[in-house]
């Protein structure tokens, strides 16, 4: 049985101890590091290269799903299981779309967390009963089209490049257009997506799988 190496990122020591207590009884799971905020987690992941990260939705330096987006920006192939005090309705589907391999509520963590960690380690997302119910409900009542579906092909190209971290001058050079043109497109993109900064655009691109 292959050993699954874990990093826990949660600012509450009690929660970290709880996760360690859960996995202590599993011969195939081992905690190799702990972090109290996202910057610590990023440094730790770079150092120990875990198989899976258990990530709290709310950290002191990143809140909501921004922490997941930032962590995956540094480590795109990293398998992350979200652990949250919030019920699945709040964040689960958005977390999966942003690249999480599972979402587990702290209220039902014990059995589901072990299942999620093992599933994530195989490279496949873990879908718990409540999340499966939410997915089924969404399929029968699809939401309105996402704002980025209104982008033109050129605007989508620019979103992909900015989402990948390129500066405006680099985007212009990549596409063979002027900086002024890129800025004009950028203003249109901000208007369509309801954004106001490159940082917000990068987060949006990463969350929605648009970064090139």
PyMOL CGO cylinders between C-alpha atoms (Angstrom):
from pymol import cmd
from pymol.cgo import CYLINDER

trace = [
    CYLINDER, 0.00, 0.00, 0.00, 1.53, 3.31, -1.12, 0.3, 1, 1, 1, 1, 1, 1,
    CYLINDER, 1.53, 3.31, -1.12, 1.99, 5.93, 1.59, 0.3, 1, 1, 1, 1, 1, 1,
    CYLINDER, 1.99, 5.93, 1.59, 0.03, 9.16, 1.05, 0.3, 1, 1, 1, 1, 1, 1,
    CYLINDER, 0.03, 9.16, 1.05, 1.98, 12.14, 2.40, 0.3, 1, 1, 1, 1, 1, 1,
    CYLINDER, 1.98, 12.14, 2.40, -0.12, 15.04, 3.68, 0.3, 1, 1, 1, 1, 1, 1,
    CYLINDER, -0.12, 15.04, 3.68, 0.31, 18.70, 4.58, 0.3, 1, 1, 1, 1, 1, 1,
    CYLINDER, 0.31, 18.70, 4.58, -2.37, 20.34, 6.75, 0.3, 1, 1, 1, 1, 1, 1,
    CYLINDER, -2.37, 20.34, 6.75, -2.97, 24.08, 6.32, 0.3, 1, 1, 1, 1, 1, 1,
    CYLINDER, -2.97, 24.08, 6.32, -5.32, 25.42, 9.01, 0.3, 1, 1, 1, 1, 1, 1,
    CYLINDER, -5.32, 25.42, 9.01, -4.85, 28.29, 11.43, 0.3, 1, 1, 1, 1, 1, 1,
    CYLINDER, -4.85, 28.29, 11.43, -6.54, 26.41, 14.30, 0.3, 1, 1, 1, 1, 1, 1,
    CYLINDER, -6.54, 26.41, 14.30, -4.22, 24.04, 16.12, 0.3, 1, 1, 1, 1, 1, 1,
    CYLINDER, -4.22, 24.04, 16.12, -7.21, 22.11, 17.44, 0.3, 1, 1, 1, 1, 1, 1,
    CYLINDER, -7.21, 22.11, 17.44, -8.33, 21.32, 13.88, 0.3, 1, 1, 1, 1, 1, 1,
    CYLINDER, -8.33, 21.32, 13.88, -4.82, 20.29, 12.84, 0.3, 1, 1, 1, 1, 1, 1,
    CYLINDER, -4.82, 20.29, 12.84, -4.62, 17.98, 15.84, 0.3, 1, 1, 1, 1, 1, 1,
    CYLINDER, -4.62, 17.98, 15.84, -8.03, 16.57, 14.94, 0.3, 1, 1, 1, 1, 1, 1,
    CYLINDER, -8.03, 16.57, 14.94, -6.94, 15.78, 11.39, 0.3, 1, 1, 1, 1, 1, 1,
    CYLINDER, -6.94, 15.78, 11.39, -3.75, 14.15, 12.66, 0.3, 1, 1, 1, 1, 1, 1,
    CYLINDER, -3.75, 14.15, 12.66, -5.79, 12.05, 15.08, 0.3, 1, 1, 1, 1, 1, 1,
    CYLINDER, -5.79, 12.05, 15.08, -8.02, 10.89, 12.22, 0.3, 1, 1, 1, 1, 1, 1,
    CYLINDER, -8.02, 10.89, 12.22, -5.17, 9.87, 9.91, 0.3, 1, 1, 1, 1, 1, 1,
    CYLINDER, -5.17, 9.87, 9.91, -3.08, 8.36, 12.71, 0.3, 1, 1, 1, 1, 1, 1,
    CYLINDER, -3.08, 8.36, 12.71, -5.25, 5.26, 12.51, 0.3, 1, 1, 1, 1, 1, 1,
    CYLINDER, -5.25, 5.26, 12.51, -4.71, 4.89, 8.74, 0.3, 1, 1, 1, 1, 1, 1,
    CYLINDER, -4.71, 4.89, 8.74, -1.55, 3.02, 7.77, 0.3, 1, 1, 1, 1, 1, 1,
    CYLINDER, -1.55, 3.02, 7.77, -1.53, 4.60, 4.29, 0.3, 1, 1, 1, 1, 1, 1,
    CYLINDER, -1.53, 4.60, 4.29, -1.76, 8.24, 5.47, 0.3, 1, 1, 1, 1, 1, 1,
    CYLINDER, -1.76, 8.24, 5.47, 1.02, 10.31, 7.04, 0.3, 1, 1, 1, 1, 1, 1,
    CYLINDER, 1.02, 10.31, 7.04, 1.14, 14.01, 7.97, 0.3, 1, 1, 1, 1, 1, 1,
    CYLINDER, 1.14, 14.01, 7.97, 4.53, 15.39, 6.91, 0.3, 1, 1, 1, 1, 1, 1,
    CYLINDER, 4.53, 15.39, 6.91, 3.93, 19.05, 7.71, 0.3, 1, 1, 1, 1, 1, 1,
    CYLINDER, 3.93, 19.05, 7.71, 1.59, 21.68, 9.15, 0.3, 1, 1, 1, 1, 1, 1,
    CYLINDER, 1.59, 21.68, 9.15, 1.01, 25.34, 8.33, 0.3, 1, 1, 1, 1, 1, 1,
    CYLINDER, 1.01, 25.34, 8.33, -1.02, 28.05, 10.02, 0.3, 1, 1, 1, 1, 1, 1,
    CYLINDER, -1.02, 28.05, 10.02, -1.43, 30.29, 6.98, 0.3, 1, 1, 1, 1, 1, 1,
    CYLINDER, -1.43, 30.29, 6.98, -1.12, 30.09, 3.21, 0.3, 1, 1, 1, 1, 1, 1,
    CYLINDER, -1.12, 30.09, 3.21, 2.36, 31.56, 2.88, 0.3, 1, 1, 1, 1, 1, 1,
    CYLINDER, 2.36, 31.56, 2.88, 3.65, 28.95, 5.32, 0.3, 1, 1, 1, 1, 1, 1,
    CYLINDER, 3.65, 28.95, 5.32, 1.79, 26.29, 3.33, 0.3, 1, 1, 1, 1, 1, 1,
    CYLINDER, 1.79, 26.29, 3.33, 3.36, 27.40, 0.04, 0.3, 1, 1, 1, 1, 1, 1,
    CYLINDER, 3.36, 27.40, 0.04, 6.85, 27.26, 1.53, 0.3, 1, 1, 1, 1, 1, 1,
    CYLINDER, 6.85, 27.26, 1.53, 6.14, 23.88, 3.13, 0.3, 1, 1, 1, 1, 1, 1,
    CYLINDER, 6.14, 23.88, 3.13, 4.73, 22.33, -0.05, 0.3, 1, 1, 1, 1, 1, 1,
    CYLINDER, 4.73, 22.33, -0.05, 7.81, 23.48, -1.96, 0.3, 1, 1, 1, 1, 1, 1,
    CYLINDER, 7.81, 23.48, -1.96, 9.99, 21.85, 0.67, 0.3, 1, 1, 1, 1, 1, 1,
    CYLINDER, 9.99, 21.85, 0.67, 8.29, 18.50, 1.35, 0.3, 1, 1, 1, 1, 1, 1,
    CYLINDER, 8.29, 18.50, 1.35, 6.28, 17.95, -1.87, 0.3, 1, 1, 1, 1, 1, 1,
    CYLINDER, 6.28, 17.95, -1.87, 3.24, 16.21, -0.34, 0.3, 1, 1, 1, 1, 1, 1,
    CYLINDER, 3.24, 16.21, -0.34, 0.79, 14.06, -2.26, 0.3, 1, 1, 1, 1, 1, 1,
    CYLINDER, 0.79, 14.06, -2.26, -2.25, 15.92, -0.91, 0.3, 1, 1, 1, 1, 1, 1,
    CYLINDER, -2.25, 15.92, -0.91, -2.84, 19.17, 0.99, 0.3, 1, 1, 1, 1, 1, 1,
    CYLINDER, -2.84, 19.17, 0.99, -5.71, 19.55, 3.45, 0.3, 1, 1, 1, 1, 1, 1,
    CYLINDER, -5.71, 19.55, 3.45, -6.59, 23.24, 3.12, 0.3, 1, 1, 1, 1, 1, 1,
    CYLINDER, -6.59, 23.24, 3.12, -8.89, 25.27, 5.34, 0.3, 1, 1, 1, 1, 1, 1,
    CYLINDER, -8.89, 25.27, 5.34, -11.25, 27.54, 3.42, 0.3, 1, 1, 1, 1, 1, 1,
    CYLINDER, -11.25, 27.54, 3.42, -10.60, 30.45, 5.81, 0.3, 1, 1, 1, 1, 1, 1,
    CYLINDER, -10.60, 30.45, 5.81, -6.97, 31.30, 6.55, 0.3, 1, 1, 1, 1, 1, 1,
    CYLINDER, -6.97, 31.30, 6.55, -5.60, 34.52, 8.11, 0.3, 1, 1, 1, 1, 1, 1,
    CYLINDER, -5.60, 34.52, 8.11, -3.93, 35.68, 4.89, 0.3, 1, 1, 1, 1, 1, 1,
    CYLINDER, -3.93, 35.68, 4.89, -6.41, 34.29, 2.31, 0.3, 1, 1, 1, 1, 1, 1,
    CYLINDER, -6.41, 34.29, 2.31, -10.15, 33.86, 2.65, 0.3, 1, 1, 1, 1, 1, 1,
    CYLINDER, -10.15, 33.86, 2.65, -12.74, 31.92, 0.71, 0.3, 1, 1, 1, 1, 1, 1,
    CYLINDER, -12.74, 31.92, 0.71, -11.34, 30.13, -2.32, 0.3, 1, 1, 1, 1, 1, 1,
    CYLINDER, -11.34, 30.13, -2.32, -8.55, 32.64, -2.93, 0.3, 1, 1, 1, 1, 1, 1,
    CYLINDER, -8.55, 32.64, -2.93, -6.18, 30.44, -0.93, 0.3, 1, 1, 1, 1, 1, 1,
    CYLINDER, -6.18, 30.44, -0.93, -6.92, 27.47, -3.17, 0.3, 1, 1, 1, 1, 1, 1,
    CYLINDER, -6.92, 27.47, -3.17, -6.42, 29.58, -6.29, 0.3, 1, 1, 1, 1, 1, 1,
    CYLINDER, -6.42, 29.58, -6.29, -3.11, 30.96, -5.00, 0.3, 1, 1, 1, 1, 1, 1,
    CYLINDER, -3.11, 30.96, -5.00, -1.82, 27.55, -3.94, 0.3, 1, 1, 1, 1, 1, 1,
    CYLINDER, -1.82, 27.55, -3.94, -2.63, 26.04, -7.33, 0.3, 1, 1, 1, 1, 1, 1,
    CYLINDER, -2.63, 26.04, -7.33, -1.01, 29.01, -9.05, 0.3, 1, 1, 1, 1, 1, 1,
    CYLINDER, -1.01, 29.01, -9.05, 2.26, 27.95, -7.43, 0.3, 1, 1, 1, 1, 1, 1,
    CYLINDER, 2.26, 27.95, -7.43, 1.64, 24.21, -7.80, 0.3, 1, 1, 1, 1, 1, 1,
    CYLINDER, 1.64, 24.21, -7.80, -0.82, 23.54, -10.67, 0.3, 1, 1, 1, 1, 1, 1,
    CYLINDER, -0.82, 23.54, -10.67, -0.67, 19.75, -10.30, 0.3, 1, 1, 1, 1, 1, 1,
    CYLINDER, -0.67, 19.75, -10.30, -1.15, 19.77, -6.53, 0.3, 1, 1, 1, 1, 1, 1,
    CYLINDER, -1.15, 19.77, -6.53, -4.07, 17.77, -5.15, 0.3, 1, 1, 1, 1, 1, 1,
    CYLINDER, -4.07, 17.77, -5.15, -5.97, 19.80, -2.58, 0.3, 1, 1, 1, 1, 1, 1,
    CYLINDER, -5.97, 19.80, -2.58, -8.86, 18.73, -0.36, 0.3, 1, 1, 1, 1, 1, 1,
    CYLINDER, -8.86, 18.73, -0.36, -10.77, 21.62, 1.18, 0.3, 1, 1, 1, 1, 1, 1,
    CYLINDER, -10.77, 21.62, 1.18, -11.76, 21.37, 4.85, 0.3, 1, 1, 1, 1, 1, 1,
    CYLINDER, -11.76, 21.37, 4.85, -14.37, 23.89, 5.92, 0.3, 1, 1, 1, 1, 1, 1,
    CYLINDER, -14.37, 23.89, 5.92, -16.66, 24.90, 8.74, 0.3, 1, 1, 1, 1, 1, 1,
    CYLINDER, -16.66, 24.90, 8.74, -19.12, 26.00, 6.04, 0.3, 1, 1, 1, 1, 1, 1,
    CYLINDER, -19.12, 26.00, 6.04, -21.70, 23.55, 4.64, 0.3, 1, 1, 1, 1, 1, 1,
    CYLINDER, -21.70, 23.55, 4.64, -21.24, 22.21, 1.13, 0.3, 1, 1, 1, 1, 1, 1,
    CYLINDER, -21.24, 22.21, 1.13, -23.84, 24.63, -0.27, 0.3, 1, 1, 1, 1, 1, 1,
    CYLINDER, -23.84, 24.63, -0.27, -21.53, 27.56, 0.46, 0.3, 1, 1, 1, 1, 1, 1,
    CYLINDER, -21.53, 27.56, 0.46, -18.33, 26.63, -1.35, 0.3, 1, 1, 1, 1, 1, 1,
    CYLINDER, -18.33, 26.63, -1.35, -18.20, 23.00, -2.53, 0.3, 1, 1, 1, 1, 1, 1,
    CYLINDER, -18.20, 23.00, -2.53, -19.10, 23.36, -6.21, 0.3, 1, 1, 1, 1, 1, 1,
    CYLINDER, -19.10, 23.36, -6.21, -17.01, 26.50, -6.65, 0.3, 1, 1, 1, 1, 1, 1,
    CYLINDER, -17.01, 26.50, -6.65, -14.08, 24.75, -4.96, 0.3, 1, 1, 1, 1, 1, 1,
    CYLINDER, -14.08, 24.75, -4.96, -14.27, 21.81, -7.36, 0.3, 1, 1, 1, 1, 1, 1,
    CYLINDER, -14.27, 21.81, -7.36, -14.43, 24.18, -10.33, 0.3, 1, 1, 1, 1, 1, 1,
    CYLINDER, -14.43, 24.18, -10.33, -11.36, 25.99, -8.98, 0.3, 1, 1, 1, 1, 1, 1,
    CYLINDER, -11.36, 25.99, -8.98, -9.41, 22.74, -8.95, 0.3, 1, 1, 1, 1, 1, 1,
    CYLINDER, -9.41, 22.74, -8.95, -10.02, 21.19, -5.52, 0.3, 1, 1, 1, 1, 1, 1,
    CYLINDER, -10.02, 21.19, -5.52, -10.04, 17.40, -5.40, 0.3, 1, 1, 1, 1, 1, 1,
    CYLINDER, -10.04, 17.40, -5.40, -12.62, 17.31, -2.62, 0.3, 1, 1, 1, 1, 1, 1,
    CYLINDER, -12.62, 17.31, -2.62, -14.61, 19.38, -0.15, 0.3, 1, 1, 1, 1, 1, 1,
    CYLINDER, -14.61, 19.38, -0.15, -15.26, 18.11, 3.36, 0.3, 1, 1, 1, 1, 1, 1,
    CYLINDER, -15.26, 18.11, 3.36, -17.28, 19.85, 6.06, 0.3, 1, 1, 1, 1, 1, 1,
    CYLINDER, -17.28, 19.85, 6.06, -15.62, 19.88, 9.48, 0.3, 1, 1, 1, 1, 1, 1,
    CYLINDER, -15.62, 19.88, 9.48, -18.95, 18.70, 10.90, 0.3, 1, 1, 1, 1, 1, 1,
    CYLINDER, -18.95, 18.70, 10.90, -18.68, 15.36, 9.05, 0.3, 1, 1, 1, 1, 1, 1,
    CYLINDER, -18.68, 15.36, 9.05, -14.93, 15.14, 8.67, 0.3, 1, 1, 1, 1, 1, 1,
    CYLINDER, -14.93, 15.14, 8.67, -13.88, 11.78, 10.11, 0.3, 1, 1, 1, 1, 1, 1,
    CYLINDER, -13.88, 11.78, 10.11, -14.92, 9.13, 7.57, 0.3, 1, 1, 1, 1, 1, 1,
    CYLINDER, -14.92, 9.13, 7.57, -15.39, 11.47, 4.63, 0.3, 1, 1, 1, 1, 1, 1,
    CYLINDER, -15.39, 11.47, 4.63, -11.97, 13.09, 5.04, 0.3, 1, 1, 1, 1, 1, 1,
    CYLINDER, -11.97, 13.09, 5.04, -10.16, 9.75, 4.86, 0.3, 1, 1, 1, 1, 1, 1,
    CYLINDER, -10.16, 9.75, 4.86, -12.13, 8.79, 1.75, 0.3, 1, 1, 1, 1, 1, 1,
    CYLINDER, -12.13, 8.79, 1.75, -11.45, 12.17, 0.16, 0.3, 1, 1, 1, 1, 1, 1,
    CYLINDER, -11.45, 12.17, 0.16, -7.70, 12.00, 0.84, 0.3, 1, 1, 1, 1, 1, 1,
    CYLINDER, -7.70, 12.00, 0.84, -7.38, 8.52, -0.61, 0.3, 1, 1, 1, 1, 1, 1,
    CYLINDER, -7.38, 8.52, -0.61, -9.42, 9.44, -3.68, 0.3, 1, 1, 1, 1, 1, 1,
    CYLINDER, -9.42, 9.44, -3.68, -7.50, 12.67, -4.26, 0.3, 1, 1, 1, 1, 1, 1,
    CYLINDER, -7.50, 12.67, -4.26, -4.21, 10.79, -4.06, 0.3, 1, 1, 1, 1, 1, 1,
    CYLINDER, -4.21, 10.79, -4.06, -5.31, 8.72, -7.07, 0.3, 1, 1, 1, 1, 1, 1,
    CYLINDER, -5.31, 8.72, -7.07, -5.75, 11.91, -9.08, 0.3, 1, 1, 1, 1, 1, 1,
    CYLINDER, -5.75, 11.91, -9.08, -9.55, 11.79, -9.15, 0.3, 1, 1, 1, 1, 1, 1,
    CYLINDER, -9.55, 11.79, -9.15, -11.86, 14.21, -7.31, 0.3, 1, 1, 1, 1, 1, 1,
    CYLINDER, -11.86, 14.21, -7.31, -13.87, 12.91, -4.38, 0.3, 1, 1, 1, 1, 1, 1,
    CYLINDER, -13.87, 12.91, -4.38, -17.58, 13.65, -4.58, 0.3, 1, 1, 1, 1, 1, 1,
    CYLINDER, -17.58, 13.65, -4.58, -19.38, 13.15, -1.28, 0.3, 1, 1, 1, 1, 1, 1,
    CYLINDER, -19.38, 13.15, -1.28, -23.11, 12.44, -1.00, 0.3, 1, 1, 1, 1, 1, 1,
    CYLINDER, -23.11, 12.44, -1.00, -24.07, 16.06, -0.33, 0.3, 1, 1, 1, 1, 1, 1,
    CYLINDER, -24.07, 16.06, -0.33, -21.91, 17.39, -3.17, 0.3, 1, 1, 1, 1, 1, 1,
    CYLINDER, -21.91, 17.39, -3.17, -23.36, 14.77, -5.53, 0.3, 1, 1, 1, 1, 1, 1,
    CYLINDER, -23.36, 14.77, -5.53, -26.82, 16.01, -4.57, 0.3, 1, 1, 1, 1, 1, 1,
    CYLINDER, -26.82, 16.01, -4.57, -25.81, 19.61, -5.30, 0.3, 1, 1, 1, 1, 1, 1,
    CYLINDER, -25.81, 19.61, -5.30, -24.36, 18.61, -8.68, 0.3, 1, 1, 1, 1, 1, 1,
    CYLINDER, -24.36, 18.61, -8.68, -27.57, 16.78, -9.58, 0.3, 1, 1, 1, 1, 1, 1,
    CYLINDER, -27.57, 16.78, -9.58, -29.65, 19.79, -8.57, 0.3, 1, 1, 1, 1, 1, 1,
    CYLINDER, -29.65, 19.79, -8.57, -27.47, 22.10, -10.64, 0.3, 1, 1, 1, 1, 1, 1,
    CYLINDER, -27.47, 22.10, -10.64, -27.74, 19.79, -13.66, 0.3, 1, 1, 1, 1, 1, 1,
    CYLINDER, -27.74, 19.79, -13.66, -31.53, 19.91, -13.48, 0.3, 1, 1, 1, 1, 1, 1,
    CYLINDER, -31.53, 19.91, -13.48, -31.53, 23.69, -12.92, 0.3, 1, 1, 1, 1, 1, 1,
    CYLINDER, -31.53, 23.69, -12.92, -28.50, 25.02, -14.79, 0.3, 1, 1, 1, 1, 1, 1,
    CYLINDER, -28.50, 25.02, -14.79, -27.33, 28.49, -13.75, 0.3, 1, 1, 1, 1, 1, 1,
    CYLINDER, -27.33, 28.49, -13.75, -27.18, 31.44, -16.10, 0.3, 1, 1, 1, 1, 1, 1,
    CYLINDER, -27.18, 31.44, -16.10, -24.22, 31.48, -18.48, 0.3, 1, 1, 1, 1, 1, 1,
    CYLINDER, -24.22, 31.48, -18.48, -20.96, 32.57, -16.86, 0.3, 1, 1, 1, 1, 1, 1,
    CYLINDER, -20.96, 32.57, -16.86, -19.89, 36.13, -17.75, 0.3, 1, 1, 1, 1, 1, 1,
    CYLINDER, -19.89, 36.13, -17.75, -16.72, 34.96, -19.52, 0.3, 1, 1, 1, 1, 1, 1,
    CYLINDER, -16.72, 34.96, -19.52, -18.85, 33.20, -22.13, 0.3, 1, 1, 1, 1, 1, 1,
    CYLINDER, -18.85, 33.20, -22.13, -19.62, 36.69, -23.45, 0.3, 1, 1, 1, 1, 1, 1,
    CYLINDER, -19.62, 36.69, -23.45, -15.96, 37.36, -24.26, 0.3, 1, 1, 1, 1, 1, 1,
    CYLINDER, -15.96, 37.36, -24.26, -14.84, 37.56, -27.87, 0.3, 1, 1, 1, 1, 1, 1,
    CYLINDER, -14.84, 37.56, -27.87, -12.07, 35.15, -28.97, 0.3, 1, 1, 1, 1, 1, 1,
    CYLINDER, -12.07, 35.15, -28.97, -9.48, 37.94, -28.74, 0.3, 1, 1, 1, 1, 1, 1,
    CYLINDER, -9.48, 37.94, -28.74, -10.68, 38.96, -25.27, 0.3, 1, 1, 1, 1, 1, 1,
    CYLINDER, -10.68, 38.96, -25.27, -10.50, 35.32, -24.19, 0.3, 1, 1, 1, 1, 1, 1,
    CYLINDER, -10.50, 35.32, -24.19, -6.89, 35.14, -25.44, 0.3, 1, 1, 1, 1, 1, 1,
    CYLINDER, -6.89, 35.14, -25.44, -5.98, 38.18, -23.37, 0.3, 1, 1, 1, 1, 1, 1,
    CYLINDER, -5.98, 38.18, -23.37, -7.67, 36.75, -20.27, 0.3, 1, 1, 1, 1, 1, 1,
    CYLINDER, -7.67, 36.75, -20.27, -5.69, 33.52, -20.74, 0.3, 1, 1, 1, 1, 1, 1,
    CYLINDER, -5.69, 33.52, -20.74, -2.38, 35.37, -21.01, 0.3, 1, 1, 1, 1, 1, 1,
    CYLINDER, -2.38, 35.37, -21.01, -2.99, 37.75, -18.10, 0.3, 1, 1, 1, 1, 1, 1,
    CYLINDER, -2.99, 37.75, -18.10, -4.27, 34.79, -16.08, 0.3, 1, 1, 1, 1, 1, 1,
    CYLINDER, -4.27, 34.79, -16.08, -0.96, 33.04, -16.80, 0.3, 1, 1, 1, 1, 1, 1,
    CYLINDER, -0.96, 33.04, -16.80, 0.88, 35.98, -15.24, 0.3, 1, 1, 1, 1, 1, 1,
    CYLINDER, 0.88, 35.98, -15.24, 1.96, 37.98, -18.30, 0.3, 1, 1, 1, 1, 1, 1,
    CYLINDER, 1.96, 37.98, -18.30, 2.22, 41.77, -18.06, 0.3, 1, 1, 1, 1, 1, 1,
    CYLINDER, 2.22, 41.77, -18.06, 0.42, 44.04, -20.54, 0.3, 1, 1, 1, 1, 1, 1,
    CYLINDER, 0.42, 44.04, -20.54, 3.59, 44.59, -22.63, 0.3, 1, 1, 1, 1, 1, 1,
    CYLINDER, 3.59, 44.59, -22.63, 4.20, 40.85, -22.77, 0.3, 1, 1, 1, 1, 1, 1,
    CYLINDER, 4.20, 40.85, -22.77, 0.60, 40.22, -23.85, 0.3, 1, 1, 1, 1, 1, 1,
    CYLINDER, 0.60, 40.22, -23.85, 0.97, 42.80, -26.61, 0.3, 1, 1, 1, 1, 1, 1,
    CYLINDER, 0.97, 42.80, -26.61, 4.19, 41.17, -27.84, 0.3, 1, 1, 1, 1, 1, 1,
    CYLINDER, 4.19, 41.17, -27.84, 2.67, 37.69, -27.69, 0.3, 1, 1, 1, 1, 1, 1,
    CYLINDER, 2.67, 37.69, -27.69, -0.36, 38.71, -29.76, 0.3, 1, 1, 1, 1, 1, 1,
    CYLINDER, -0.36, 38.71, -29.76, 1.44, 41.12, -32.07, 0.3, 1, 1, 1, 1, 1, 1,
    CYLINDER, 1.44, 41.12, -32.07, -0.73, 44.10, -31.13, 0.3, 1, 1, 1, 1, 1, 1,
    CYLINDER, -0.73, 44.10, -31.13, -0.05, 47.42, -29.40, 0.3, 1, 1, 1, 1, 1, 1,
    CYLINDER, -0.05, 47.42, -29.40, -0.08, 48.01, -25.66, 0.3, 1, 1, 1, 1, 1, 1,
    CYLINDER, -0.08, 48.01, -25.66, -2.88, 50.52, -26.23, 0.3, 1, 1, 1, 1, 1, 1,
    CYLINDER, -2.88, 50.52, -26.23, -4.98, 47.81, -27.89, 0.3, 1, 1, 1, 1, 1, 1,
    CYLINDER, -4.98, 47.81, -27.89, -4.39, 45.42, -25.00, 0.3, 1, 1, 1, 1, 1, 1,
    CYLINDER, -4.39, 45.42, -25.00, -5.51, 48.10, -22.54, 0.3, 1, 1, 1, 1, 1, 1,
    CYLINDER, -5.51, 48.10, -22.54, -8.64, 48.76, -24.60, 0.3, 1, 1, 1, 1, 1, 1,
    CYLINDER, -8.64, 48.76, -24.60, -9.48, 45.05, -24.59, 0.3, 1, 1, 1, 1, 1, 1,
    CYLINDER, -9.48, 45.05, -24.59, -8.71, 44.90, -20.88, 0.3, 1, 1, 1, 1, 1, 1,
    CYLINDER, -8.71, 44.90, -20.88, -11.22, 47.67, -20.11, 0.3, 1, 1, 1, 1, 1, 1,
    CYLINDER, -11.22, 47.67, -20.11, -13.90, 45.77, -22.07, 0.3, 1, 1, 1, 1, 1, 1,
    CYLINDER, -13.90, 45.77, -22.07, -13.02, 42.55, -20.24, 0.3, 1, 1, 1, 1, 1, 1,
    CYLINDER, -13.02, 42.55, -20.24, -13.26, 44.26, -16.84, 0.3, 1, 1, 1, 1, 1, 1,
    CYLINDER, -13.26, 44.26, -16.84, -16.68, 45.64, -17.80, 0.3, 1, 1, 1, 1, 1, 1,
    CYLINDER, -16.68, 45.64, -17.80, -18.01, 42.27, -18.98, 0.3, 1, 1, 1, 1, 1, 1,
    CYLINDER, -18.01, 42.27, -18.98, -16.70, 40.35, -15.97, 0.3, 1, 1, 1, 1, 1, 1,
    CYLINDER, -16.70, 40.35, -15.97, -17.47, 43.00, -13.36, 0.3, 1, 1, 1, 1, 1, 1,
    CYLINDER, -17.47, 43.00, -13.36, -13.80, 43.31, -12.35, 0.3, 1, 1, 1, 1, 1, 1,
    CYLINDER, -13.80, 43.31, -12.35, -11.54, 46.28, -11.69, 0.3, 1, 1, 1, 1, 1, 1,
    CYLINDER, -11.54, 46.28, -11.69, -7.94, 45.06, -11.51, 0.3, 1, 1, 1, 1, 1, 1,
    CYLINDER, -7.94, 45.06, -11.51, -5.46, 42.63, -13.04, 0.3, 1, 1, 1, 1, 1, 1,
    CYLINDER, -5.46, 42.63, -13.04, -5.23, 40.80, -9.70, 0.3, 1, 1, 1, 1, 1, 1,
    CYLINDER, -5.23, 40.80, -9.70, -8.98, 40.19, -9.73, 0.3, 1, 1, 1, 1, 1, 1,
    CYLINDER, -8.98, 40.19, -9.73, -8.78, 39.08, -13.37, 0.3, 1, 1, 1, 1, 1, 1,
    CYLINDER, -8.78, 39.08, -13.37, -6.00, 36.59, -12.57, 0.3, 1, 1, 1, 1, 1, 1,
    CYLINDER, -6.00, 36.59, -12.57, -8.08, 35.12, -9.73, 0.3, 1, 1, 1, 1, 1, 1,
    CYLINDER, -8.08, 35.12, -9.73, -11.12, 34.90, -12.02, 0.3, 1, 1, 1, 1, 1, 1,
    CYLINDER, -11.12, 34.90, -12.02, -9.11, 33.20, -14.78, 0.3, 1, 1, 1, 1, 1, 1,
    CYLINDER, -9.11, 33.20, -14.78, -7.64, 30.63, -12.38, 0.3, 1, 1, 1, 1, 1, 1,
    CYLINDER, -7.64, 30.63, -12.38, -10.98, 29.89, -10.72, 0.3, 1, 1, 1, 1, 1, 1,
    CYLINDER, -10.98, 29.89, -10.72, -12.67, 29.30, -14.05, 0.3, 1, 1, 1, 1, 1, 1,
    CYLINDER, -12.67, 29.30, -14.05, -9.87, 27.42, -15.79, 0.3, 1, 1, 1, 1, 1, 1,
    CYLINDER, -9.87, 27.42, -15.79, -9.21, 30.22, -18.29, 0.3, 1, 1, 1, 1, 1, 1,
    CYLINDER, -9.21, 30.22, -18.29, -5.50, 30.84, -17.66, 0.3, 1, 1, 1, 1, 1, 1,
    CYLINDER, -5.50, 30.84, -17.66, -3.31, 29.86, -20.59, 0.3, 1, 1, 1, 1, 1, 1,
]
cmd.load_cgo(trace, "trace")
